[in-house]
C-alpha cells in the first residue's frame, strides 16, 4: 500500500506542477477564466460519469453526500478554481503554484476546530508562522514582478485557497460517504455548470479560443489536471490524515518554478524565492514526524 501512496504522490506532484503552465498558456491565448475552468470541469465530470456507468456504480444521495457534492462543486471546483484562474492572469504561473503551497497550512487551521484527531501542536504552529511570513514577503516583494494588478492577483488566489480548503476539511471527516468517482462526477459537473452559468450572464466573448496551444492546454487540464489528479487525490483520503494529503502541494511549486522559467521566462527574485521557501518549509513541517 505504501508503494501505491508514494506513486500517487509522485504523479500528483508532477502533474500539478505542470498544470500551472497549461493554465497560464490557456489564459495567455485569450481564454476567459470562467469559461476556461468551466470547460475543464464540464468535460472532466463527463469522463467520471462514463467511468461510473462502466463500473455500474450508483450515486449516493444521503444528506452528507449531497453536502459534499455541493461544497466541492460550488466552493472547490467553482469559486476556488475560477478565482485561481482569474488571479493567475496577473501573476506568474509558478508564483500561483507557490501560493497554493499554503493550502495545507489553511486546512490545518480548519481541521484544528473541526477534526478531533488533527489539533494544532507546537510544530504545526511553527509551520503556520513560517507560511504566514513567507506569504507576507511575497506580497511585499510583488512590485518586483511588474504589472499593475500583481498584488490583486496574489490576494485573489489567497482567497481562493481559503474557500477551497473547507470542502477538503469536511470530506476528511466524512470520507466514507462517497468514493472518488462519485465525488468527482457530481462535484466537477456542478462546478462546471456553475461556472458556465456565470460566464453566460457576464461574458460576451467566445467560450473557446481555437488555437492549437489552447486546445492542447485545455485537453491536458481535463485529462491530467482534472481526471487523473483528482482521482488520486480523493483516493488518498482513505489512507492519510488531512495534513498529509494536502502536503502534496509542497512539491508542485518546485516543478512549476522550473517549468515557468524554461517555457514562460518567469524569473523570480531572491526575495520571492525566500518567501516561497518559507511557505514550502512550513508545509513540510506540518507533516514531519520523528522516527
C-alpha angles and dihedrals in degrees: 000000000000090000090054092049092049090047091051090050093051094048092046091049095049096044097041089046090059100038089077089064090050092049092050093047091051092049092045089054089060104265115155110235095236092051094042095052092037094055090047095056099035090060093036089055092048091054090052091049088055090050090051091048090050091051091042091233123168122221113245111230103185118138093258093044090054090049090052092050093048096045094049092040098051103024105031108027093024117039096010095056099037090053089048091051091046094050093046089063088074104037138048116280091234091052090053088053091049091053090051088058084077089067095097089049092057094044090050090058091049093045090053090065098036110032117055095206095053106061121156114259131183093276093051090046090055090050090052091052092049091049092049092048091049092051092049091052092051093049092047092049096043091103088072090064094064128227132094098253103044095112090046091052091050093049093048092052091049088053090050090054092053091048093048094047097069098063089052091052092049092047093053091058093047101029093138094063095079139011127232096264094048093047095047096044095052101033098044089048091050091047093048094048091046092053093045090051090053091047093049092058099036107034130064099182128092119289092229134029103216103219125130092239092052094046091051092046092048093047090050092050092049099046103030104019097044111020105034099033098045091045088058095039096055091041088062091060089078094057110030141049118259093254091049091051096049088045086084087081087071094076107042094068090060090054093040092054092058095039093049091047094049101041104025102026090238104168119187125204122241090251091055090048090051089052089047090050092054092051092048093045088049090054089047094052092053089068102031113123128186113239 
